């Protein structure tokens, strides 16, 4: 297996690809599913892809995990409030994208330090939604 870092529409992924040995004969077999792991978002204030406005500000406290939009969409519902304690994997908000509701979960347990979006707001891929720390 070889690992590559690939950027698609401004979002970086780590991809594992299996090497084939020997000549390939006939039609290629269907590709194995790639292991996609979003790379950490670096820095705040960098314009989000496809927008003219900067991404949300970094956390006020200086610590915490930035929860970012995995794709462009609309915030349907916020399931937590600032100051609320959450566990890893707990649903923080619902993001509607391509007519599907996507549950955005906490990357780690902690306290919701900052909410940077509101219900009904459109967001770009990579935009900071909230900070959990």
N, CA, C and O atoms as a GROMACS GRO file, in nm:
protein
  532
    1UNK      N    1   0.084  -0.118   0.000
    1UNK     CA    2   0.000   0.000   0.000
    1UNK      C    3   0.088   0.125   0.000
    1UNK      O    4   0.190   0.130   0.069
    2UNK      N    5   0.048   0.222  -0.078
    2UNK     CA    6   0.117   0.351  -0.079
    2UNK      C    7   0.018   0.456  -0.034
    2UNK      O    8  -0.101   0.449  -0.065
    3UNK      N    9   0.067   0.555   0.039
    3UNK     CA   10  -0.018   0.663   0.090
    3UNK      C   11   0.011   0.790   0.010
    3UNK      O   12   0.126   0.823  -0.019
    4UNK      N   13  -0.095   0.858  -0.025
    4UNK     CA   14  -0.085   0.985  -0.097
    4UNK      C   15  -0.174   1.086  -0.028
    4UNK      O   16  -0.273   1.050   0.035
    5UNK      N   17  -0.138   1.212  -0.040
    5UNK     CA   18  -0.222   1.322   0.007
    5UNK      C   19  -0.277   1.390  -0.118
    5UNK      O   20  -0.200   1.437  -0.202
    6UNK      N   21  -0.412   1.394  -0.130
    6UNK     CA   22  -0.479   1.446  -0.248
    6UNK      C   23  -0.569   1.560  -0.206
    6UNK      O   24  -0.637   1.552  -0.104
    7UNK      N   25  -0.571   1.669  -0.287
    7UNK     CA   26  -0.659   1.781  -0.260
    7UNK      C   27  -0.767   1.786  -0.367
    7UNK      O   28  -0.736   1.790  -0.487
    8UNK      N   29  -0.895   1.786  -0.323
    8UNK     CA   30  -1.009   1.791  -0.412
    8UNK      C   31  -1.097   1.906  -0.368
    8UNK      O   32  -1.143   1.909  -0.253
    9UNK      N   33  -1.121   2.001  -0.457
    9UNK     CA   34  -1.204   2.118  -0.426
    9UNK      C   35  -1.159   2.187  -0.298
    9UNK      O   36  -1.241   2.231  -0.218
   10UNK      N   37  -1.028   2.196  -0.278
   10UNK     CA   38  -0.975   2.268  -0.163
   10UNK      C   39  -0.971   2.187  -0.034
   10UNK      O   40  -0.922   2.237   0.067
   11UNK      N   41  -1.019   2.063  -0.034
   11UNK     CA   42  -1.017   1.980   0.086
   11UNK      C   43  -0.914   1.869   0.065
   11UNK      O   44  -0.913   1.804  -0.039
   12UNK      N   45  -0.827   1.849   0.165
   12UNK     CA   46  -0.719   1.752   0.153
   12UNK      C   47  -0.757   1.621   0.219
   12UNK      O   48  -0.814   1.619   0.328
   13UNK      N   49  -0.724   1.509   0.149
   13UNK     CA   50  -0.751   1.375   0.198
   13UNK      C   51  -0.624   1.293   0.193
   13UNK      O   52  -0.539   1.316   0.106
   14UNK      N   53  -0.609   1.198   0.285
   14UNK     CA   54  -0.503   1.099   0.276
   14UNK      C   55  -0.565   0.975   0.214
   14UNK      O   56  -0.669   0.928   0.259
   15UNK      N   57  -0.499   0.922   0.109
   15UNK     CA   58  -0.553   0.809   0.034
   15UNK      C   59  -0.452   0.696   0.034
   15UNK      O   60  -0.333   0.719   0.013
   16UNK      N   61  -0.498   0.573   0.056
   16UNK     CA   62  -0.414   0.454   0.046
   16UNK      C   63  -0.448   0.385  -0.084
   16UNK      O   64  -0.565   0.361  -0.114
   17UNK      N   65  -0.343   0.352  -0.163
   17UNK     CA   66  -0.363   0.289  -0.292
   17UNK      C   67  -0.280   0.161  -0.297
   17UNK      O   68  -0.162   0.161  -0.259
   18UNK      N   69  -0.341   0.051  -0.342
   18UNK     CA   70  -0.273  -0.076  -0.352
   18UNK      C   71  -0.199  -0.084  -0.486
   18UNK      O   72  -0.257  -0.056  -0.591
   19UNK      N   73  -0.072  -0.121  -0.481
   19UNK     CA   74   0.007  -0.134  -0.603
   19UNK      C   75  -0.021  -0.270  -0.666
   19UNK      O   76  -0.038  -0.369  -0.596
   20UNK      N   77  -0.025  -0.274  -0.800
   20UNK     CA   78  -0.045  -0.397  -0.875
   20UNK      C   79   0.090  -0.441  -0.932
   20UNK      O   80   0.168  -0.357  -0.978
   21UNK      N   81   0.119  -0.571  -0.930
   21UNK     CA   82   0.244  -0.619  -0.987
   21UNK      C   83   0.213  -0.696  -1.114
   21UNK      O   84   0.109  -0.761  -1.125
   22UNK      N   85   0.303  -0.689  -1.211
   22UNK     CA   86   0.286  -0.761  -1.337
   22UNK      C   87   0.195  -0.686  -1.432
   22UNK      O   88   0.130  -0.589  -1.392
   23UNK      N   89   0.189  -0.731  -1.558
   23UNK     CA   90   0.104  -0.664  -1.656
   23UNK      C   91  -0.044  -0.688  -1.627
   23UNK      O   92  -0.082  -0.793  -1.574
   24UNK      N   93  -0.124  -0.592  -1.662
   24UNK     CA   94  -0.269  -0.603  -1.644
   24UNK      C   95  -0.329  -0.650  -1.776
   24UNK      O   96  -0.304  -0.588  -1.880
   25UNK      N   97  -0.408  -0.758  -1.773
   25UNK     CA   98  -0.468  -0.812  -1.895
   25UNK      C   99  -0.620  -0.800  -1.884
   25UNK      O  100  -0.679  -0.822  -1.778
   26UNK      N  101  -0.682  -0.764  -1.996
   26UNK     CA  102  -0.826  -0.753  -1.998
   26UNK      C  103  -0.873  -0.629  -1.925
   26UNK      O  104  -0.793  -0.544  -1.887
   27UNK      N  105  -1.005  -0.619  -1.906
   27UNK     CA  106  -1.057  -0.500  -1.837
   27UNK      C  107  -1.010  -0.497  -1.692
   27UNK      O  108  -0.996  -0.600  -1.626
   28UNK      N  109  -0.985  -0.376  -1.645
   28UNK     CA  110  -0.938  -0.359  -1.508
   28UNK      C  111  -1.049  -0.397  -1.411
   28UNK      O  112  -1.166  -0.366  -1.435
   29UNK      N  113  -1.013  -0.463  -1.301
   29UNK     CA  114  -1.116  -0.493  -1.200
   29UNK      C  115  -1.165  -0.365  -1.136
   29UNK      O  116  -1.095  -0.264  -1.138
   30UNK      N  117  -1.285  -0.367  -1.080
   30UNK     CA  118  -1.334  -0.245  -1.015
   30UNK      C  119  -1.240  -0.206  -0.903
   30UNK      O  120  -1.188  -0.292  -0.832
   31UNK      N  121  -1.217  -0.075  -0.887
   31UNK     CA  122  -1.124  -0.030  -0.784
   31UNK      C  123  -1.175  -0.060  -0.644
   31UNK      O  124  -1.295  -0.053  -0.617
   32UNK      N  125  -1.081  -0.094  -0.556
   32UNK     CA  126  -1.116  -0.114  -0.416
   32UNK      C  127  -1.149   0.021  -0.356
   32UNK      O  128  -1.092   0.122  -0.397
   33UNK      N  129  -1.240   0.027  -0.259
   33UNK     CA  130  -1.273   0.156  -0.198
   33UNK      C  131  -1.148   0.215  -0.133
   33UNK      O  132  -1.077   0.147  -0.059
   34UNK      N  133  -1.125   0.342  -0.161
   34UNK     CA  134  -1.010   0.412  -0.103
   34UNK      C  135  -1.042   0.453   0.039
   34UNK      O  136  -1.157   0.481   0.073
   35UNK      N  137  -0.941   0.455   0.122
   35UNK     CA  138  -0.956   0.500   0.259
   35UNK      C  139  -0.935   0.651   0.261
   35UNK      O  140  -0.822   0.698   0.247
   36UNK      N  141  -1.043   0.727   0.277
   36UNK     CA  142  -1.033   0.873   0.278
   36UNK      C  143  -1.043   0.923   0.422
   36UNK      O  144  -1.140   0.897   0.492
   37UNK      N  145  -0.941   0.995   0.462
   37UNK     CA  146  -0.939   1.055   0.594
   37UNK      C  147  -0.913   1.204   0.577
   37UNK      O  148  -0.805   1.241   0.531
   38UNK      N  149  -1.008   1.292   0.613
   38UNK     CA  150  -0.983   1.434   0.598
   38UNK      C  151  -0.860   1.476   0.678
   38UNK      O  152  -0.843   1.437   0.794
   39UNK      N  153  -0.775   1.555   0.616
   39UNK     CA  154  -0.659   1.608   0.685
   39UNK      C  155  -0.704   1.723   0.774
   39UNK      O  156  -0.807   1.785   0.747
   40UNK      N  157  -0.629   1.752   0.880
   40UNK     CA  158  -0.669   1.862   0.967
   40UNK      C  159  -0.670   1.995   0.893
   40UNK      O  160  -0.586   2.020   0.807
   41UNK      N  161  -0.765   2.080   0.928
   41UNK     CA  162  -0.772   2.213   0.870
   41UNK      C  163  -0.666   2.300   0.937
   41UNK      O  164  -0.651   2.298   1.059
   42UNK      N  165  -0.593   2.374   0.856
   42UNK     CA  166  -0.484   2.455   0.909
   42UNK      C  167  -0.523   2.601   0.905
   42UNK      O  168  -0.564   2.653   0.801
   43UNK      N  169  -0.510   2.668   1.019
   43UNK     CA  170  -0.527   2.814   1.026
   43UNK      C  171  -0.670   2.859   1.018
   43UNK      O  172  -0.754   2.790   0.960
   44UNK      N  173  -0.699   2.974   1.075
   44UNK     CA  174  -0.830   3.035   1.067
   44UNK      C  175  -0.819   3.160   0.982
   44UNK      O  176  -0.709   3.212   0.963
   45UNK      N  177  -0.930   3.207   0.930
   45UNK     CA  178  -0.930   3.330   0.854
   45UNK      C  179  -0.892   3.311   0.708
   45UNK      O  180  -0.884   3.409   0.635
   46UNK      N  181  -0.868   3.187   0.664
   46UNK     CA  182  -0.836   3.161   0.524
   46UNK      C  183  -0.968   3.151   0.450
   46UNK      O  184  -1.059   3.083   0.497
   47UNK      N  185  -0.981   3.216   0.334
   47UNK     CA  186  -1.108   3.209   0.264
   47UNK      C  187  -1.147   3.065   0.233
   47UNK      O  188  -1.065   2.987   0.185
   48UNK      N  189  -1.272   3.031   0.262
   48UNK     CA  190  -1.323   2.897   0.232
   48UNK      C  191  -1.341   2.885   0.082
   48UNK      O  192  -1.369   2.984   0.016
   49UNK      N  193  -1.326   2.764   0.026
   49UNK     CA  194  -1.339   2.746  -0.118
   49UNK      C  195  -1.474   2.796  -0.167
   49UNK      O  196  -1.577   2.769  -0.107
   50UNK      N  197  -1.472   2.871  -0.278
   50UNK     CA  198  -1.595   2.918  -0.340
   50UNK      C  199  -1.660   3.036  -0.272
   50UNK      O  200  -1.774   3.069  -0.305
   51UNK      N  201  -1.593   3.101  -0.178
   51UNK     CA  202  -1.652   3.217  -0.112
   51UNK      C  203  -1.552   3.331  -0.111
   51UNK      O  204  -1.432   3.312  -0.129
   52UNK      N  205  -1.604   3.451  -0.090
   52UNK     CA  206  -1.517   3.567  -0.080
   52UNK      C  207  -1.495   3.608   0.064
   52UNK      O  208  -1.419   3.701   0.093
   53UNK      N  209  -1.562   3.538   0.156
   53UNK     CA  210  -1.547   3.574   0.297
   53UNK      C  211  -1.452   3.477   0.366
   53UNK      O  212  -1.441   3.362   0.325
   54UNK      N  213  -1.381   3.523   0.470
   54UNK     CA  214  -1.290   3.434   0.541
   54UNK      C  215  -1.368   3.331   0.621
   54UNK      O  216  -1.484   3.351   0.655
   55UNK      N  217  -1.301   3.219   0.651
   55UNK     CA  218  -1.362   3.116   0.736
   55UNK      C  219  -1.381   3.173   0.875
   55UNK      O  220  -1.326   3.278   0.909
   56UNK      N  221  -1.460   3.104   0.957
   56UNK     CA  222  -1.486   3.151   1.093
   56UNK      C  223  -1.356   3.164   1.172
   56UNK      O  224  -1.257   3.099   1.142
   57UNK      N  225  -1.360   3.250   1.272
   57UNK     CA  226  -1.242   3.277   1.354
   57UNK      C  227  -1.200   3.153   1.432
   57UNK      O  228  -1.283   3.066   1.459
   58UNK      N  229  -1.071   3.144   1.469
   58UNK     CA  230  -1.026   3.032   1.550
   58UNK      C  231  -1.089   3.040   1.689
   58UNK      O  232  -1.148   3.142   1.723
   59UNK      N  233  -1.077   2.934   1.769
   59UNK     CA  234  -1.143   2.934   1.901
   59UNK      C  235  -1.097   3.049   1.987
   59UNK      O  236  -0.981   3.089   1.984
   60UNK      N  237  -1.192   3.103   2.067
   60UNK     CA  238  -1.161   3.216   2.155
   60UNK      C  239  -1.065   3.176   2.266
   60UNK      O  240  -0.981   3.257   2.306
   61UNK      N  241  -1.076   3.053   2.315
   61UNK     CA  242  -0.994   3.012   2.429
   61UNK      C  243  -0.854   2.969   2.390
   61UNK      O  244  -0.767   2.956   2.476
   62UNK      N  245  -0.830   2.948   2.260
   62UNK     CA  246  -0.699   2.905   2.214
   62UNK      C  247  -0.683   2.754   2.215
   62UNK      O  248  -0.581   2.703   2.168
   63UNK      N  249  -0.782   2.680   2.268
   63UNK     CA  250  -0.775   2.534   2.266
   63UNK      C  251  -0.908   2.480   2.218
   63UNK      O  252  -1.011   2.545   2.230
   64UNK      N  253  -0.904   2.361   2.163
   64UNK     CA  254  -1.027   2.296   2.120
   64UNK      C  255  -1.013   2.240   1.981
   64UNK      O  256  -0.914   2.264   1.911
   65UNK      N  257  -1.114   2.163   1.941
   65UNK     CA  258  -1.119   2.101   1.810
   65UNK      C  259  -1.216   2.180   1.723
   65UNK      O  260  -1.332   2.200   1.761
   66UNK      N  261  -1.170   2.224   1.607
   66UNK     CA  262  -1.259   2.292   1.513
   66UNK      C  263  -1.342   2.186   1.442
   66UNK      O  264  -1.288   2.090   1.387
   67UNK      N  265  -1.472   2.202   1.443
   67UNK     CA  266  -1.563   2.114   1.370
   67UNK      C  267  -1.596   2.188   1.241
   67UNK      O  268  -1.654   2.296   1.245
   68UNK      N  269  -1.558   2.130   1.127
   68UNK     CA  270  -1.576   2.198   0.999
   68UNK      C  271  -1.677   2.125   0.912
   68UNK      O  272  -1.705   2.007   0.931
   69UNK      N  273  -1.732   2.199   0.816
   69UNK     CA  274  -1.829   2.141   0.723
   69UNK      C  275  -1.757   2.049   0.626
   69UNK      O  276  -1.663   2.092   0.559
   70UNK      N  277  -1.799   1.922   0.617
   70UNK     CA  278  -1.733   1.831   0.525
   70UNK      C  279  -1.771   1.858   0.379
   70UNK      O  280  -1.705   1.809   0.287
   71UNK      N  281  -1.878   1.935   0.357
   71UNK     CA  282  -1.927   1.966   0.223
   71UNK      C  283  -2.012   2.092   0.232
   71UNK      O  284  -2.055   2.128   0.341
   72UNK      N  285  -2.036   2.160   0.120
   72UNK     CA  286  -2.125   2.276   0.126
   72UNK      C  287  -2.268   2.232   0.155
   72UNK      O  288  -2.309   2.123   0.116
   73UNK      N  289  -2.343   2.316   0.223
   73UNK     CA  290  -2.481   2.283   0.255
   73UNK      C  291  -2.547   2.391   0.337
   73UNK      O  292  -2.498   2.504   0.345
   74UNK      N  293  -2.660   2.356   0.399
   74UNK     CA  294  -2.738   2.448   0.483
   74UNK      C  295  -2.754   2.385   0.620
   74UNK      O  296  -2.784   2.266   0.632
   75UNK      N  297  -2.734   2.465   0.726
   75UNK     CA  298  -2.754   2.416   0.862
   75UNK      C  299  -2.904   2.402   0.887
   75UNK      O  300  -2.976   2.502   0.885
   76UNK      N  301  -2.950   2.279   0.910
   76UNK     CA  302  -3.092   2.255   0.936
   76UNK      C  303  -3.125   2.277   1.083
   76UNK      O  304  -3.226   2.340   1.115
   77UNK      N  305  -3.040   2.226   1.174
   77UNK     CA  306  -3.070   2.236   1.316
   77UNK      C  307  -2.942   2.227   1.397
   77UNK      O  308  -2.852   2.149   1.366
   78UNK      N  309  -2.936   2.308   1.503
   78UNK     CA  310  -2.829   2.298   1.602
   78UNK      C  311  -2.882   2.211   1.715
   78UNK      O  312  -2.991   2.235   1.765
   79UNK      N  313  -2.805   2.110   1.754
   79UNK     CA  314  -2.849   2.017   1.859
   79UNK      C  315  -2.784   2.046   1.994
   79UNK      O  316  -2.817   1.980   2.093
   80UNK      N  317  -2.691   2.144   1.999
   80UNK     CA  318  -2.622   2.179   2.123
   80UNK      C  319  -2.618   2.330   2.137
   80UNK      O  320  -2.653   2.403   2.044
   81UNK      N  321  -2.574   2.376   2.253
   81UNK     CA  322  -2.558   2.520   2.275
   81UNK      C  323  -2.420   2.545   2.337
   81UNK      O  324  -2.358   2.454   2.391
   82UNK      N  325  -2.374   2.670   2.329
   82UNK     CA  326  -2.244   2.704   2.386
   82UNK      C  327  -2.243   2.673   2.535
   82UNK      O  328  -2.340   2.701   2.606
   83UNK      N  329  -2.133   2.616   2.582
   83UNK     CA  330  -2.119   2.582   2.723
   83UNK      C  331  -2.167   2.441   2.757
   83UNK      O  332  -2.142   2.393   2.868
   84UNK      N  333  -2.235   2.376   2.664
   84UNK     CA  334  -2.286   2.241   2.688
   84UNK      C  335  -2.174   2.139   2.677
   84UNK      O  336  -2.088   2.149   2.590
   85UNK      N  337  -2.174   2.039   2.767
   85UNK     CA  338  -2.077   1.930   2.761
   85UNK      C  339  -2.128   1.826   2.662
   85UNK      O  340  -2.246   1.792   2.660
   86UNK      N  341  -2.035   1.774   2.578
   86UNK     CA  342  -2.070   1.673   2.479
   86UNK      C  343  -1.969   1.560   2.484
   86UNK      O  344  -1.854   1.579   2.525
   87UNK      N  345  -2.012   1.442   2.441
   87UNK     CA  346  -1.924   1.326   2.433
   87UNK      C  347  -1.879   1.305   2.289
   87UNK      O  348  -1.944   1.352   2.196
   88UNK      N  349  -1.768   1.235   2.273
   88UNK     CA  350  -1.718   1.204   2.139
   88UNK      C  351  -1.826   1.131   2.061
   88UNK      O  352  -1.886   1.036   2.111
   89UNK      N  353  -1.851   1.175   1.937
   89UNK     CA  354  -1.951   1.113   1.851
   89UNK      C  355  -2.092   1.166   1.870
   89UNK      O  356  -2.182   1.126   1.796
   90UNK      N  357  -2.114   1.253   1.968
   90UNK     CA  358  -2.247   1.309   1.990
   90UNK      C  359  -2.282   1.404   1.876
   90UNK      O  360  -2.197   1.478   1.828
   91UNK      N  361  -2.410   1.401   1.833
   91UNK     CA  362  -2.454   1.486   1.723
   91UNK      C  363  -2.456   1.632   1.769
   91UNK      O  364  -2.518   1.666   1.870
   92UNK      N  365  -2.388   1.719   1.692
   92UNK     CA  366  -2.381   1.861   1.723
   92UNK      C  367  -2.480   1.942   1.641
   92UNK      O  368  -2.542   2.035   1.692
   93UNK      N  369  -2.496   1.904   1.513
   93UNK     CA  370  -2.587   1.976   1.425
   93UNK      C  371  -2.622   1.889   1.305
   93UNK      O  372  -2.559   1.786   1.281
   94UNK      N  373  -2.723   1.933   1.232
   94UNK     CA  374  -2.766   1.864   1.110
   94UNK      C  375  -2.735   1.957   0.992
   94UNK      O  376  -2.779   2.072   0.988
   95UNK      N  377  -2.658   1.904   0.896
   95UNK     CA  378  -2.620   1.977   0.776
   95UNK      C  379  -2.692   1.914   0.657
   95UNK      O  380  -2.673   1.795   0.629
   96UNK      N  381  -2.774   1.991   0.587
   96UNK     CA  382  -2.841   1.939   0.468
   96UNK      C  383  -2.756   1.969   0.346
   96UNK      O  384  -2.721   2.084   0.320
   97UNK      N  385  -2.724   1.864   0.272
   97UNK     CA  386  -2.646   1.879   0.149
   97UNK      C  387  -2.702   1.781   0.047
   97UNK      O  388  -2.721   1.664   0.078
   98UNK      N  389  -2.728   1.827  -0.073
   98UNK     CA  390  -2.781   1.743  -0.181
   98UNK      C  391  -2.908   1.671  -0.136
   98UNK      O  392  -2.925   1.552  -0.165
   99UNK      N  393  -2.995   1.741  -0.068
   99UNK     CA  394  -3.125   1.690  -0.022
   99UNK      C  395  -3.113   1.576   0.079
   99UNK      O  396  -3.207   1.499   0.097
  100UNK      N  397  -2.996   1.566   0.144
  100UNK     CA  398  -2.978   1.464   0.247
  100UNK      C  399  -2.938   1.532   0.376
  100UNK      O  400  -2.862   1.629   0.375
  101UNK      N  401  -2.989   1.482   0.488
  101UNK     CA  402  -2.951   1.535   0.619
  101UNK      C  403  -2.831   1.458   0.670
  101UNK      O  404  -2.834   1.335   0.678
  102UNK      N  405  -2.724   1.530   0.706
  102UNK     CA  406  -2.600   1.470   0.755
  102UNK      C  407  -2.578   1.512   0.899
  102UNK      O  408  -2.580   1.630   0.932
  103UNK      N  409  -2.559   1.413   0.986
  103UNK     CA  410  -2.531   1.443   1.127
  103UNK      C  411  -2.383   1.476   1.142
  103UNK      O  412  -2.297   1.395   1.106
  104UNK      N  413  -2.354   1.592   1.194
  104UNK     CA  414  -2.216   1.633   1.220
  104UNK      C  415  -2.192   1.608   1.368
  104UNK      O  416  -2.263   1.662   1.453
  105UNK      N  417  -2.090   1.527   1.399
  105UNK     CA  418  -2.068   1.482   1.537
  105UNK      C  419  -1.942   1.542   1.597
  105UNK      O  420  -1.856   1.594   1.526
  106UNK      N  421  -1.932   1.534   1.729
  106UNK     CA  422  -1.817   1.586   1.802
  106UNK      C  423  -1.695   1.498   1.777
  106UNK      O  424  -1.703   1.376   1.791
  107UNK      N  425  -1.580   1.558   1.741
  107UNK     CA  426  -1.459   1.480   1.717
  107UNK      C  427  -1.399   1.427   1.846
  107UNK      O  428  -1.323   1.330   1.844
  108UNK      N  429  -1.432   1.491   1.959
  108UNK     CA  430  -1.382   1.451   2.090
  108UNK      C  431  -1.479   1.502   2.195
  108UNK      O  432  -1.558   1.592   2.169
  109UNK      N  433  -1.472   1.444   2.312
  109UNK     CA  434  -1.555   1.492   2.422
  109UNK      C  435  -1.504   1.626   2.472
  109UNK      O  436  -1.386   1.658   2.456
  110UNK      N  437  -1.592   1.704   2.532
  110UNK     CA  438  -1.552   1.833   2.587
  110UNK      C  439  -1.671   1.925   2.601
  110UNK      O  440  -1.785   1.881   2.615
  111UNK      N  441  -1.642   2.053   2.596
  111UNK     CA  442  -1.744   2.156   2.609
  111UNK      C  443  -1.753   2.234   2.480
  111UNK      O  444  -1.651   2.264   2.418
  112UNK      N  445  -1.875   2.267   2.437
  112UNK     CA  446  -1.894   2.349   2.317
  112UNK      C  447  -1.848   2.490   2.354
  112UNK      O  448  -1.913   2.559   2.433
  113UNK      N  449  -1.736   2.532   2.296
  113UNK     CA  450  -1.678   2.662   2.331
  113UNK      C  451  -1.731   2.775   2.244
  113UNK      O  452  -1.745   2.888   2.291
  114UNK      N  453  -1.761   2.745   2.117
  114UNK     CA  454  -1.806   2.849   2.025
  114UNK      C  455  -1.892   2.786   1.917
  114UNK      O  456  -1.858   2.681   1.863
  115UNK      N  457  -2.003   2.852   1.885
  115UNK     CA  458  -2.086   2.812   1.772
  115UNK      C  459  -2.077   2.924   1.670
  115UNK      O  460  -2.113   3.038   1.700
  116UNK      N  461  -2.030   2.892   1.550
  116UNK     CA  462  -2.003   2.994   1.448
  116UNK      C  463  -2.113   3.002   1.342
  116UNK      O  464  -2.101   3.082   1.249
  117UNK      N  465  -2.219   2.922   1.354
  117UNK     CA  466  -2.325   2.920   1.254
  117UNK      C  467  -2.461   2.923   1.322
  117UNK      O  468  -2.471   2.910   1.444
  118UNK      N  469  -2.565   2.942   1.241
  118UNK     CA  470  -2.701   2.940   1.295
  118UNK      C  471  -2.790   2.861   1.198
  118UNK      O  472  -2.753   2.840   1.082
  119UNK      N  473  -2.905   2.817   1.246
  119UNK     CA  474  -2.998   2.740   1.163
  119UNK      C  475  -3.038   2.823   1.042
  119UNK      O  476  -3.066   2.942   1.052
  120UNK      N  477  -3.041   2.757   0.925
  120UNK     CA  478  -3.078   2.825   0.802
  120UNK      C  479  -2.962   2.885   0.726
  120UNK      O  480  -2.978   2.929   0.613
  121UNK      N  481  -2.844   2.886   0.788
  121UNK     CA  482  -2.726   2.947   0.726
  121UNK      C  483  -2.662   2.852   0.625
  121UNK      O  484  -2.651   2.732   0.652
  122UNK      N  485  -2.620   2.905   0.510
  122UNK     CA  486  -2.544   2.828   0.411
  122UNK      C  487  -2.398   2.829   0.451
  122UNK      O  488  -2.345   2.931   0.495
  123UNK      N  489  -2.331   2.714   0.433
  123UNK     CA  490  -2.189   2.704   0.467
  123UNK      C  491  -2.113   2.641   0.350
  123UNK      O  492  -2.170   2.566   0.271
  124UNK      N  493  -1.985   2.673   0.342
  124UNK     CA  494  -1.896   2.617   0.240
  124UNK      C  495  -1.821   2.500   0.298
  124UNK      O  496  -1.808   2.489   0.420
  125UNK      N  497  -1.771   2.413   0.213
  125UNK     CA  498  -1.688   2.301   0.258
  125UNK      C  499  -1.566   2.358   0.328
  125UNK      O  500  -1.503   2.450   0.279
  126UNK      N  501  -1.534   2.301   0.446
  126UNK     CA  502  -1.418   2.345   0.522
  126UNK      C  503  -1.445   2.460   0.617
  126UNK      O  504  -1.357   2.495   0.697
  127UNK      N  505  -1.561   2.519   0.611
  127UNK     CA  506  -1.594   2.632   0.699
  127UNK      C  507  -1.611   2.582   0.843
  127UNK      O  508  -1.670   2.476   0.866
  128UNK      N  509  -1.559   2.658   0.939
  128UNK     CA  510  -1.571   2.621   1.080
  128UNK      C  511  -1.715   2.638   1.125
  128UNK      O  512  -1.774   2.745   1.108
  129UNK      N  513  -1.771   2.531   1.184
  129UNK     CA  514  -1.908   2.534   1.233
  129UNK      C  515  -1.913   2.563   1.382
  129UNK      O  516  -1.995   2.643   1.428
  130UNK      N  517  -1.823   2.497   1.457
  130UNK     CA  518  -1.815   2.521   1.602
  130UNK      C  519  -1.682   2.469   1.654
  130UNK      O  520  -1.608   2.400   1.584
  131UNK      N  521  -1.654   2.504   1.779
  131UNK     CA  522  -1.531   2.462   1.847
  131UNK      C  523  -1.571   2.381   1.970
  131UNK      O  524  -1.652   2.425   2.051
  132UNK      N  525  -1.513   2.261   1.982
  132UNK     CA  526  -1.537   2.175   2.099
  132UNK      C  527  -1.403   2.151   2.163
  132UNK      O  528  -1.308   2.110   2.096
  133UNK      N  529  -1.394   2.175   2.295
  133UNK     CA  530  -1.266   2.156   2.362
  133UNK      C  531  -1.280   2.117   2.505
  133UNK      O  532  -1.180   2.097   2.574
   0.00000   0.00000   0.00000
